[in-house]
Structure formats: structure tokens, C-alpha cells
Amino acid sequence: SNQEVKSMRKLITIIFTCFIILCGGSVKADAATLHVAHSSALSWSASYTIVTSGNKIKNVSNIKVSTRLGAITKTYMTKDSASKVTLHLTRSIGAVKYQAALSAHMQKGKLVVTFT
């Protein structure tokens, strides 16, 4: 029916939007305050706010990191270039340590978010 088609379109739009947010993507950004976030299922989540001007990242604030398993033992931010910042974190589960990072890079007026 027509209602089912509308529901499917809405669901597909929501899934696509979540995919872009979770898997990285690009967003048009001239001079703006932008929120960078990532959440790994059953692992870690992190977010921060950046202020941009053109292709430069001017400021980073509101850094938040959490884990669902283990503990976050180290967190630090690096400014890799005028247009890129990376939040680094170390997560420990027992004696095992995991490294992760959430990067934001301004490229041709767009914000590109990546994570490892």
C-alpha cells in the first residue's frame, strides 16, 4: 500500500543517514560549528565539537569519550595540520590495550570524518 511505501522510504532514509554518521562521510562546511561523533557497537564512543573557518579547524571543544567494556585509560587530541584534528584514545579490557582514533579533516570546504 501507499503507507507501506512511505514507511519504507522513511526507514531507508534513516538507515542511510545513520550510515553516513557512523561510517564517516562529508558535510558542506564554510564557517561553522560542527559536531563530530562516532560510536562502535559494544566498544567505544567519542564526540567533539569543532569550529571551522574555510578549510581550517580553529577550535576543538566538548570532548567526550566512553566505553561499554573495559576502561578508557588515555585520551588526547592532536592537531595534525591546520585542517585536521584527531582524538586518540586507549581502551583497556583486562591486560589488553586497544588504540582508536576519531579524525576530522576539512577538505575543499567539506568536513570528512574517519575513525580507526
C-alpha positions as CSV (number, residue, x, y, z in Angstrom):
1,S,0.0,0.0,0.0
2,N,1.0,3.7,-0.2
3,Q,1.5,3.9,3.6
4,E,4.0,0.9,3.4
5,V,5.9,2.6,0.6
6,K,6.2,5.8,2.7
7,S,7.3,3.9,5.7
8,M,10.0,2.0,3.7
9,R,11.3,5.3,2.2
10,K,11.5,6.8,5.7
11,L,13.3,3.8,7.1
12,I,15.8,3.8,4.1
13,T,16.4,7.5,4.7
14,I,17.1,6.9,8.4
15,I,19.4,4.0,7.7
16,F,21.3,6.0,5.1
17,T,21.7,9.0,7.4
18,C,22.9,6.7,10.3
19,F,25.4,5.1,7.9
20,I,26.8,8.4,6.9
21,I,27.1,9.5,10.5
22,L,28.6,6.2,11.8
23,C,30.8,5.3,8.8
24,G,32.2,8.8,8.1
25,G,31.2,11.0,5.3
26,S,31.4,14.6,4.2
27,V,29.3,17.6,5.1
28,K,29.4,21.0,3.5
29,A,31.0,23.5,5.9
30,D,32.2,27.0,5.2
31,A,32.4,28.8,8.6
32,A,30.6,26.7,11.1
33,T,30.5,24.9,14.5
34,L,30.3,21.2,13.8
35,H,29.7,18.1,15.9
36,V,32.0,15.1,15.2
37,A,30.8,11.8,16.7
38,H,31.3,8.0,16.3
39,S,30.0,5.0,18.2
40,S,31.3,1.5,17.7
41,A,28.8,-1.2,18.8
42,L,29.9,-2.9,22.1
43,S,33.1,-0.9,22.0
44,W,33.7,2.8,22.4
45,S,32.1,6.1,21.5
46,A,33.6,9.6,21.2
47,S,32.5,13.0,20.2
48,Y,33.8,16.6,20.0
49,T,32.8,20.0,18.6
50,I,35.0,21.8,16.1
51,V,34.8,25.4,14.9
52,T,35.9,25.9,11.3
53,S,36.7,28.8,9.0
54,G,37.1,27.9,5.4
55,N,39.4,24.8,5.3
56,K,40.9,25.4,8.7
57,I,39.9,24.0,12.1
58,K,40.1,26.9,14.5
59,N,38.9,25.3,17.8
60,V,38.0,21.9,19.4
61,S,35.8,21.6,22.5
62,N,33.3,19.4,24.3
63,I,35.5,16.2,24.0
64,K,33.6,13.2,25.3
65,V,34.7,9.6,25.4
66,S,33.1,6.5,26.8
67,T,33.4,2.7,26.6
68,R,30.9,-0.1,27.1
69,L,33.6,-2.7,28.0
70,G,36.7,-2.1,30.0
71,A,38.1,1.4,30.7
72,I,39.4,4.4,28.8
73,T,43.0,4.8,30.1
74,K,44.3,7.6,27.9
75,T,42.8,10.3,25.7
76,Y,44.5,13.1,23.8
77,M,43.8,15.4,20.9
78,T,46.4,16.2,18.2
79,K,46.3,19.0,15.6
80,D,47.7,17.1,12.6
81,S,47.6,20.1,10.3
82,A,45.7,23.4,10.0
83,S,42.8,21.4,8.5
84,K,42.9,18.1,10.5
85,V,42.5,17.1,14.2
86,T,42.5,13.6,15.7
87,L,41.1,12.4,19.0
88,H,43.3,9.4,20.2
89,L,42.1,7.0,22.9
90,T,43.4,3.9,24.6
91,R,40.9,1.4,25.9
92,S,41.9,-1.4,28.2
93,I,40.0,-4.6,28.8
94,G,41.9,-6.5,31.5
95,A,45.6,-6.6,30.4
96,V,44.7,-6.0,26.7
97,K,45.0,-2.4,25.3
98,Y,43.3,-1.2,22.2
99,Q,44.1,2.0,20.3
100,A,41.4,4.0,18.5
101,A,41.2,7.4,16.8
102,L,38.5,9.7,15.5
103,S,39.7,12.3,12.9
104,A,38.0,15.3,11.4
105,H,39.6,16.8,8.2
106,M,38.4,19.9,6.3
107,Q,38.8,19.2,2.6
108,K,37.6,21.6,-0.2
109,G,35.1,23.2,2.2
110,K,33.7,19.8,3.4
111,L,34.2,18.0,6.7
112,V,35.5,14.4,6.3
113,V,35.2,12.2,9.4
114,T,37.2,9.0,9.7
115,F,37.9,6.5,12.5
116,T,40.2,3.6,13.3
